[in-house]
């Protein structure tokens, strides 16, 4: 039940974040990253997709790295599960 709730919340935040990225003030990346923080631990396929996207798209990887650096410790742990390496912590 908790996994289903995390998936629903994560999906909502990711969709809201994508819509928010299309606005003139791109606040959507914040909501997108929050959604990923719900989806990555609860859905292994999303973690693989994010890891693959980070390997292919440098801009996305840099944005995720920046979000990881400023996130609080528990959230940092979740986002680090998708890293592809190459950063000095």
MOPAC internal coordinates of N, CA, C and O (Angstrom, degrees):
PM7 1SCF
backbone

  N    0.0000 0     0.00 0     0.00 0    0    0    0
  C    1.4457 1     0.00 0     0.00 0    1    0    0
  C    1.5367 1   111.05 1     0.00 0    2    1    0
  O    1.2310 1   120.67 1   139.73 1    3    2    1
  N    1.3426 1   116.32 1   -40.27 1    3    2    1
  C    1.4655 1   120.39 1  -179.96 1    5    3    2
  C    1.5289 1   110.01 1   -66.87 1    6    5    3
  O    1.2310 1   120.44 1   139.68 1    7    6    5
  N    1.3288 1   116.76 1   -40.32 1    7    6    5
  C    1.4703 1   119.82 1   179.09 1    9    7    6
  C    1.5173 1   111.24 1   -63.00 1   10    9    7
  O    1.2310 1   120.59 1   138.86 1   11   10    9
  N    1.3252 1   116.48 1   -41.14 1   11   10    9
  C    1.4612 1   120.40 1   178.72 1   13   11   10
  C    1.5222 1   110.63 1   -63.93 1   14   13   11
  O    1.2310 1   120.39 1   137.91 1   15   14   13
  N    1.3116 1   116.86 1   -42.09 1   15   14   13
  C    1.4614 1   121.26 1   178.44 1   17   15   14
  C    1.5300 1   110.86 1   -64.08 1   18   17   15
  O    1.2310 1   120.22 1   138.00 1   19   18   17
  N    1.3281 1   117.19 1   -42.00 1   19   18   17
  C    1.4689 1   120.99 1   177.42 1   21   19   18
  C    1.5320 1   110.97 1   -63.25 1   22   21   19
  O    1.2310 1   120.57 1   140.32 1   23   22   21
  N    1.3207 1   116.52 1   -39.68 1   23   22   21
  C    1.4631 1   120.03 1   178.11 1   25   23   22
  C    1.5194 1   111.85 1   -65.29 1   26   25   23
  O    1.2310 1   120.37 1   138.24 1   27   26   25
  N    1.3197 1   116.90 1   -41.76 1   27   26   25
  C    1.4664 1   120.21 1   179.26 1   29   27   26
  C    1.5280 1   111.46 1   -65.68 1   30   29   27
  O    1.2310 1   120.69 1   134.01 1   31   30   29
  N    1.3237 1   116.28 1   -45.99 1   31   30   29
  C    1.4663 1   120.26 1   179.24 1   33   31   30
  C    1.5308 1   110.31 1   -63.63 1   34   33   31
  O    1.2310 1   120.58 1   135.63 1   35   34   33
  N    1.3211 1   116.49 1   -44.37 1   35   34   33
  C    1.4631 1   120.55 1   179.48 1   37   35   34
  C    1.5159 1   112.72 1   -62.39 1   38   37   35
  O    1.2310 1   120.58 1   138.33 1   39   38   37
  N    1.3160 1   116.49 1   -41.67 1   39   38   37
  C    1.4618 1   120.41 1   178.24 1   41   39   38
  C    1.5175 1   110.80 1   -64.27 1   42   41   39
  O    1.2310 1   120.12 1   136.83 1   43   42   41
  N    1.3310 1   117.37 1   -43.17 1   43   42   41
  C    1.4567 1   121.05 1   178.22 1   45   43   42
  C    1.5217 1   111.19 1   -59.70 1   46   45   43
  O    1.2310 1   120.42 1   132.15 1   47   46   45
  N    1.3256 1   116.81 1   -47.85 1   47   46   45
  C    1.4636 1   119.99 1  -178.91 1   49   47   46
  C    1.5288 1   111.54 1   -65.05 1   50   49   47
  O    1.2310 1   119.82 1   140.92 1   51   50   49
  N    1.3355 1   117.94 1   -39.08 1   51   50   49
  C    1.4649 1   120.13 1   179.18 1   53   51   50
  C    1.5304 1   111.10 1   -65.44 1   54   53   51
  O    1.2310 1   120.19 1   135.98 1   55   54   53
  N    1.3205 1   117.24 1   -44.02 1   55   54   53
  C    1.4676 1   120.21 1   177.97 1   57   55   54
  C    1.5222 1   111.07 1   -63.83 1   58   57   55
  O    1.2310 1   120.44 1   136.80 1   59   58   57
  N    1.3184 1   116.77 1   -43.20 1   59   58   57
  C    1.4577 1   120.98 1   177.36 1   61   59   58
  C    1.5284 1   110.56 1   -63.10 1   62   61   59
  O    1.2310 1   120.63 1   142.26 1   63   62   61
  N    1.3233 1   116.40 1   -37.74 1   63   62   61
  C    1.4599 1   120.69 1   178.03 1   65   63   62
  C    1.5146 1   112.51 1   -66.24 1   66   65   63
  O    1.2310 1   120.24 1   140.01 1   67   66   65
  N    1.3273 1   117.15 1   -39.99 1   67   66   65
  C    1.4669 1   120.45 1   178.06 1   69   67   66
  C    1.5273 1   109.80 1   -63.97 1   70   69   67
  O    1.2310 1   120.52 1   136.73 1   71   70   69
  N    1.3225 1   116.60 1   -43.27 1   71   70   69
  C    1.4656 1   119.52 1   176.68 1   73   71   70
  C    1.5248 1   110.94 1   -64.14 1   74   73   71
  O    1.2310 1   120.32 1   142.25 1   75   74   73
  N    1.3224 1   116.99 1   -37.75 1   75   74   73
  C    1.4585 1   121.04 1   179.51 1   77   75   74
  C    1.5158 1   113.35 1   -67.68 1   78   77   75
  O    1.2310 1   120.14 1   152.74 1   79   78   77
  N    1.3351 1   117.34 1   -27.26 1   79   78   77
  C    1.4638 1   120.44 1   178.32 1   81   79   78
  C    1.5196 1   111.60 1   -71.38 1   82   81   79
  O    1.2310 1   120.34 1   160.09 1   83   82   81
  N    1.3093 1   116.96 1   -19.91 1   83   82   81
  C    1.4561 1   120.97 1  -179.14 1   85   83   82
  C    1.5240 1   113.13 1   -84.34 1   86   85   83
  O    1.2310 1   120.26 1   171.79 1   87   86   85
  N    1.3220 1   117.11 1    -8.21 1   87   86   85
  C    1.4616 1   120.53 1  -179.69 1   89   87   86
  C    1.5258 1   109.95 1   -82.76 1   90   89   87
  O    1.2310 1   120.21 1   -16.21 1   91   90   89
  N    1.3323 1   117.21 1   163.79 1   91   90   89
  C    1.4740 1   119.21 1   179.99 1   93   91   90
  C    1.5335 1   113.84 1   -61.62 1   94   93   91
  O    1.2310 1   120.24 1   148.46 1   95   94   93
  N    1.3153 1   117.14 1   -31.54 1   95   94   93
  C    1.4649 1   120.50 1   175.76 1   97   95   94
  C    1.5260 1   106.35 1  -104.08 1   98   97   95
  O    1.2310 1   119.98 1   -75.58 1   99   98   97
  N    1.3371 1   117.64 1   104.42 1   99   98   97
  C    1.4681 1   120.30 1  -170.74 1  101   99   98
  C    1.5360 1   113.48 1   -76.85 1  102  101   99
  O    1.2310 1   120.64 1  -106.88 1  103  102  101
  N    1.3235 1   116.37 1    73.12 1  103  102  101
  C    1.4567 1   120.69 1   177.16 1  105  103  102
  C    1.5217 1   111.44 1   -84.30 1  106  105  103
  O    1.2310 1   120.13 1   175.21 1  107  106  105
  N    1.3008 1   117.36 1    -4.79 1  107  106  105
  C    1.4573 1   121.97 1  -173.93 1  109  107  106
  C    1.5133 1   114.97 1   -65.72 1  110  109  107
  O    1.2310 1   119.61 1   154.17 1  111  110  109
  N    1.3283 1   118.36 1   -25.83 1  111  110  109
  C    1.4632 1   120.05 1  -179.46 1  113  111  110
  C    1.5193 1   111.01 1   -61.28 1  114  113  111
  O    1.2310 1   120.44 1   147.35 1  115  114  113
  N    1.3105 1   116.77 1   -32.65 1  115  114  113
  C    1.4668 1   120.29 1   178.83 1  117  115  114
  C    1.5143 1   110.24 1   -64.69 1  118  117  115
  O    1.2310 1   120.55 1   132.73 1  119  118  117
  N    1.3328 1   116.55 1   -47.27 1  119  118  117
  C    1.4589 1   120.19 1   179.93 1  121  119  118
  C    1.5220 1   111.29 1   -68.17 1  122  121  119
  O    1.2310 1   120.38 1   145.30 1  123  122  121
  N    1.3283 1   116.88 1   -34.70 1  123  122  121
  C    1.4554 1   120.39 1   178.37 1  125  123  122
  C    1.5250 1   111.10 1   -63.54 1  126  125  123
  O    1.2310 1   120.41 1   135.64 1  127  126  125
  N    1.3319 1   116.82 1   -44.36 1  127  126  125
  C    1.4641 1   120.88 1   179.42 1  129  127  126
  C    1.5358 1   110.27 1   -66.44 1  130  129  127
  O    1.2310 1   120.01 1   141.24 1  131  130  129
  N    1.3281 1   117.58 1   -38.76 1  131  130  129
  C    1.4721 1   120.30 1   176.57 1  133  131  130
  C    1.5212 1   109.79 1   -61.15 1  134  133  131
  O    1.2310 1   120.57 1   137.34 1  135  134  133
  N    1.3210 1   116.51 1   -42.66 1  135  134  133
  C    1.4658 1   119.86 1   177.30 1  137  135  134
  C    1.5164 1   112.28 1   -62.08 1  138  137  135
  O    1.2310 1   120.53 1   139.54 1  139  138  137
  N    1.3270 1   116.60 1   -40.46 1  139  138  137
  C    1.4642 1   119.59 1   177.72 1  141  139  138
  C    1.5218 1   111.72 1   -65.06 1  142  141  139
  O    1.2310 1   120.34 1   146.94 1  143  142  141
  N    1.3324 1   116.95 1   -33.06 1  143  142  141
  C    1.4629 1   119.20 1   178.83 1  145  143  142
  C    1.5296 1   111.28 1   -66.45 1  146  145  143
  O    1.2310 1   119.97 1   153.40 1  147  146  145
  N    1.3138 1   117.65 1   -26.60 1  147  146  145
  C    1.4588 1   120.42 1   173.88 1  149  147  146
  C    1.5262 1   111.36 1   -81.13 1  150  149  147
  O    1.2310 1   120.07 1   143.46 1  151  150  149
  N    1.3284 1   117.48 1   -36.54 1  151  150  149
  C    1.4581 1   121.01 1  -173.98 1  153  151  150
  C    1.5283 1   114.28 1   -81.61 1  154  153  151
  O    1.2310 1   119.76 1   144.66 1  155  154  153
  N    1.3108 1   118.05 1   -35.34 1  155  154  153
  C    1.4683 1   120.33 1  -174.90 1  157  155  154
  C    1.5284 1   112.27 1   -60.38 1  158  157  155
  O    1.2310 1   118.39 1   130.65 1  159  158  157
  N    1.3431 1   120.67 1   -49.35 1  159  158  157
  C    1.4638 1   117.93 1  -179.45 1  161  159  158
  C    1.5320 1   113.85 1   -73.65 1  162  161  159
  O    1.2310 1   119.83 1   155.07 1  163  162  161
  N    1.3207 1   117.93 1   -24.93 1  163  162  161
  C    1.4622 1   119.52 1  -174.88 1  165  163  162
  C    1.5163 1   113.33 1   -93.97 1  166  165  163
  O    1.2310 1   119.59 1   164.32 1  167  166  165
  N    1.3257 1   118.38 1   -15.68 1  167  166  165
  C    1.4613 1   121.47 1  -176.72 1  169  167  166
  C    1.5266 1   109.84 1  -135.83 1  170  169  167
  O    1.2310 1   119.74 1   -77.44 1  171  170  169
  N    1.3308 1   118.10 1   102.56 1  171  170  169
  C    1.4707 1   120.37 1  -177.48 1  173  171  170
  C    1.5330 1   113.67 1   -60.36 1  174  173  171
  O    1.2310 1   119.74 1   148.20 1  175  174  173
  N    1.3206 1   118.11 1   -31.80 1  175  174  173
  C    1.4636 1   119.67 1  -179.79 1  177  175  174
  C    1.5270 1   111.13 1   -66.79 1  178  177  175
  O    1.2310 1   119.89 1   146.99 1  179  178  177
  N    1.3266 1   117.81 1   -33.01 1  179  178  177
  C    1.4674 1   120.48 1   176.88 1  181  179  178
  C    1.5229 1   110.01 1   -67.51 1  182  181  179
  O    1.2310 1   120.15 1   140.55 1  183  182  181
  N    1.3245 1   117.31 1   -39.45 1  183  182  181
  C    1.4679 1   120.32 1   177.65 1  185  183  182
  C    1.5229 1   110.28 1   -61.03 1  186  185  183
  O    1.2310 1   119.91 1   139.15 1  187  186  185
  N    1.3297 1   117.78 1   -40.85 1  187  186  185
  C    1.4653 1   120.83 1   177.76 1  189  187  186
  C    1.5225 1   111.23 1   -66.38 1  190  189  187
  O    1.2310 1   120.21 1   139.35 1  191  190  189
  N    1.3335 1   117.21 1   -40.65 1  191  190  189
  C    1.4633 1   120.66 1   178.63 1  193  191  190
  C    1.5265 1   111.79 1   -64.43 1  194  193  191
  O    1.2310 1   120.47 1   137.80 1  195  194  193
  N    1.3167 1   116.70 1   -42.20 1  195  194  193
  C    1.4703 1   120.35 1   179.27 1  197  195  194
  C    1.5250 1   109.89 1   -65.98 1  198  197  195
  O    1.2310 1   120.33 1   137.98 1  199  198  197
  N    1.3189 1   116.98 1   -42.02 1  199  198  197
  C    1.4708 1   120.43 1   178.22 1  201  199  198
  C    1.5264 1   110.20 1   -61.27 1  202  201  199
  O    1.2310 1   120.16 1   137.19 1  203  202  201
  N    1.3228 1   117.30 1   -42.81 1  203  202  201
  C    1.4642 1   120.96 1   177.90 1  205  203  202
  C    1.5154 1   112.15 1   -65.50 1  206  205  203
  O    1.2310 1   120.33 1   139.67 1  207  206  205
  N    1.3352 1   116.98 1   -40.33 1  207  206  205
  C    1.4648 1   120.66 1   178.34 1  209  207  206
  C    1.5178 1   110.62 1   -65.64 1  210  209  207
  O    1.2310 1   120.35 1   142.14 1  211  210  209
  N    1.3092 1   116.94 1   -37.86 1  211  210  209
  C    1.4694 1   120.08 1   178.29 1  213  211  210
  C    1.5208 1   110.96 1   -66.14 1  214  213  211
  O    1.2310 1   120.31 1   146.34 1  215  214  213
  N    1.3360 1   117.01 1   -33.66 1  215  214  213
  C    1.4608 1   120.27 1   179.47 1  217  215  214
  C    1.5341 1   110.90 1   -72.04 1  218  217  215
  O    1.2310 1   120.16 1   146.30 1  219  218  217
  N    1.3313 1   117.29 1   -33.70 1  219  218  217
  C    1.4600 1   120.89 1  -176.55 1  221  219  218
  C    1.5250 1   114.08 1   -88.39 1  222  221  219
  O    1.2310 1   119.91 1   143.98 1  223  222  221
  N    1.3254 1   117.77 1   -36.02 1  223  222  221
  C    1.4713 1   121.03 1  -171.94 1  225  223  222
  C    1.5324 1   108.86 1  -113.89 1  226  225  223
  O    1.2310 1   121.10 1   -72.05 1  227  226  225
  N    1.3046 1   115.51 1   107.95 1  227  226  225
  C    1.4614 1   121.14 1  -176.98 1  229  227  226
  C    1.5177 1   113.36 1   -63.98 1  230  229  227
  O    1.2310 1   120.34 1   141.74 1  231  230  229
  N    1.3295 1   116.96 1   -38.26 1  231  230  229
  C    1.4612 1   120.48 1  -179.90 1  233  231  230
  C    1.5317 1   110.79 1   -63.71 1  234  233  231
  O    1.2310 1   120.58 1   138.03 1  235  234  233
  N    1.3199 1   116.49 1   -41.97 1  235  234  233
  C    1.4696 1   120.49 1   177.97 1  237  235  234
  C    1.5252 1   110.52 1   -65.24 1  238  237  235
  O    1.2310 1   120.60 1   140.04 1  239  238  237
  N    1.3229 1   116.47 1   -39.96 1  239  238  237
  C    1.4595 1   120.30 1   179.23 1  241  239  238
  C    1.5257 1   110.91 1   -63.94 1  242  241  239
  O    1.2310 1   120.19 1   137.24 1  243  242  241
  N    1.3258 1   117.24 1   -42.76 1  243  242  241
  C    1.4650 1   120.16 1   178.87 1  245  243  242
  C    1.5282 1   111.27 1   -65.57 1  246  245  243
  O    1.2310 1   120.44 1   140.72 1  247  246  245
  N    1.3395 1   116.77 1   -39.28 1  247  246  245
  C    1.4694 1   119.89 1   178.53 1  249  247  246
  C    1.5280 1   110.82 1   -65.49 1  250  249  247
  O    1.2310 1   120.09 1   138.59 1  251  250  249
  N    1.3165 1   117.44 1   -41.41 1  251  250  249
  C    1.4608 1   120.88 1   178.48 1  253  251  250
  C    1.5323 1   110.43 1   -67.19 1  254  253  251
  O    1.2310 1   120.52 1   142.77 1  255  254  253
  N    1.3198 1   116.60 1   -37.23 1  255  254  253
  C    1.4696 1   119.73 1   178.06 1  257  255  254
  C    1.5316 1   110.23 1   -64.72 1  258  257  255
  O    1.2310 1   120.56 1   138.00 1  259  258  257
  N    1.3266 1   116.54 1   -42.00 1  259  258  257
  C    1.4695 1   120.21 1   178.58 1  261  259  258
  C    1.5224 1   110.63 1   -64.11 1  262  261  259
  O    1.2310 1   120.20 1   139.37 1  263  262  261
  N    1.3225 1   117.23 1   -40.63 1  263  262  261
  C    1.4655 1   120.42 1   178.17 1  265  263  262
  C    1.5195 1   110.96 1   -66.06 1  266  265  263
  O    1.2310 1   120.23 1   143.90 1  267  266  265
  N    1.3150 1   117.17 1   -36.10 1  267  266  265
  C    1.4633 1   120.96 1   179.51 1  269  267  266
  C    1.5208 1   110.96 1   -66.28 1  270  269  267
  O    1.2310 1   120.48 1   140.88 1  271  270  269
  N    1.3313 1   116.69 1   -39.12 1  271  270  269
  C    1.4687 1   120.16 1  -178.52 1  273  271  270
  C    1.5187 1   112.59 1   -63.86 1  274  273  271
  O    1.2310 1   119.53 1   144.22 1  275  274  273
  N    1.3201 1   118.50 1   -35.78 1  275  274  273
  C    1.4645 1   120.50 1  -175.52 1  277  275  274
  C    1.5270 1   113.36 1   -96.75 1  278  277  275
  O    1.2310 1   120.10 1   173.46 1  279  278  277
  N    1.3181 1   117.42 1    -6.54 1  279  278  277
  C    1.4612 1   120.25 1  -178.60 1  281  279  278
  C    1.5273 1   110.87 1   -74.34 1  282  281  279
  O    1.2310 1   119.92 1   -29.59 1  283  282  281
  N    1.3335 1   117.76 1   150.41 1  283  282  281
  C    1.4648 1   120.42 1   173.59 1  285  283  282
  C    1.5289 1   110.92 1   -62.29 1  286  285  283
  O    1.2310 1   120.34 1   -20.16 1  287  286  285
  N    1.3004 1   116.96 1   159.84 1  287  286  285
  C    1.4648 1   123.08 1  -171.92 1  289  287  286
  C    1.5285 1   114.67 1   -52.43 1  290  289  287
  O    1.2310 1   117.75 1   132.82 1  291  290  289
  N    1.3413 1   121.89 1   -47.18 1  291  290  289
  C    1.4694 1   118.72 1  -179.02 1  293  291  290
  C    1.5291 1   112.66 1   -63.38 1  294  293  291
  O    1.2310 1   120.27 1   145.45 1  295  294  293
  N    1.3166 1   117.08 1   -34.55 1  295  294  293
  C    1.4560 1   120.28 1  -179.53 1  297  295  294
  C    1.5239 1   110.89 1   -77.55 1  298  297  295
  O    1.2310 1   121.03 1   147.60 1  299  298  297
  N    1.3107 1   115.63 1   -32.40 1  299  298  297
  C    1.4617 1   120.13 1   176.35 1  301  299  298
  C    1.5247 1   110.68 1   -59.69 1  302  301  299
  O    1.2310 1   120.94 1   139.30 1  303  302  301
  N    1.3199 1   115.82 1   -40.70 1  303  302  301
  C    1.4645 1   120.56 1   179.02 1  305  303  302
  C    1.5245 1   111.09 1   -60.17 1  306  305  303
  O    1.2310 1   120.36 1   139.19 1  307  306  305
  N    1.3172 1   116.92 1   -40.81 1  307  306  305
  C    1.4662 1   121.17 1  -179.73 1  309  307  306
  C    1.5263 1   110.09 1   -66.72 1  310  309  307
  O    1.2310 1   119.90 1   134.90 1  311  310  309
  N    1.3169 1   117.80 1   -45.10 1  311  310  309
  C    1.4568 1   120.71 1  -177.79 1  313  311  310
  C    1.5228 1   111.97 1   -70.02 1  314  313  311
  O    1.2310 1   119.98 1   151.05 1  315  314  313
  N    1.3083 1   117.64 1   -28.95 1  315  314  313
  C    1.4723 1   120.21 1   178.93 1  317  315  314
  C    1.5214 1   112.43 1   -69.73 1  318  317  315
  O    1.2310 1   119.69 1   163.83 1  319  318  317
  N    1.3169 1   118.20 1   -16.17 1  319  318  317
  C    1.4686 1   120.92 1   177.42 1  321  319  318
  C    1.5269 1   111.53 1   -64.59 1  322  321  319
  O    1.2310 1   120.02 1   159.99 1  323  322  321
  N    1.3258 1   117.56 1   -20.01 1  323  322  321
  C    1.4621 1   120.65 1  -176.82 1  325  323  322
  C    1.5149 1   113.13 1  -105.28 1  326  325  323
  O    1.2310 1   119.70 1  -173.89 1  327  326  325
  N    1.3110 1   118.17 1     6.11 1  327  326  325
  C    1.4635 1   119.63 1  -177.43 1  329  327  326
  C    1.5216 1   111.47 1   -69.66 1  330  329  327
  O    1.2310 1   121.76 1   -30.39 1  331  330  329
  N    1.3131 1   114.23 1   149.61 1  331  330  329
  C    1.4530 1   120.09 1   179.08 1  333  331  330
  C    1.5135 1   111.43 1  -104.58 1  334  333  331
  O    1.2310 1   120.21 1   177.61 1  335  334  333
  N    1.3212 1   117.21 1    -2.39 1  335  334  333
  C    1.4699 1   122.03 1   176.49 1  337  335  334
  C    1.5136 1   112.57 1    98.22 1  338  337  335
  O    1.2310 1   121.38 1    -3.77 1  339  338  337
  N    1.3104 1   114.96 1   176.23 1  339  338  337
  C    1.4479 1   120.49 1   176.64 1  341  339  338
  C    1.5075 1   115.51 1    95.51 1  342  341  339
  O    1.2310 1   119.43 1  -175.38 1  343  342  341
  N    1.3259 1   118.70 1     4.62 1  343  342  341
  C    1.4512 1   121.18 1  -179.76 1  345  343  342
  C    1.5149 1   109.76 1  -112.84 1  346  345  343
  O    1.2310 1   121.03 1   -35.05 1  347  346  345
  N    1.3188 1   115.63 1   144.95 1  347  346  345
  C    1.4597 1   120.95 1   174.58 1  349  347  346
  C    1.5140 1   108.61 1   -94.55 1  350  349  347
  O    1.2310 1   120.06 1   -56.34 1  351  350  349
  N    1.3026 1   117.50 1   123.66 1  351  350  349
  C    1.4633 1   121.67 1  -179.88 1  353  351  350
  C    1.4775 1   107.19 1   -99.16 1  354  353  351
  O    1.2310 1   120.10 1   180.00 1  355  354  353

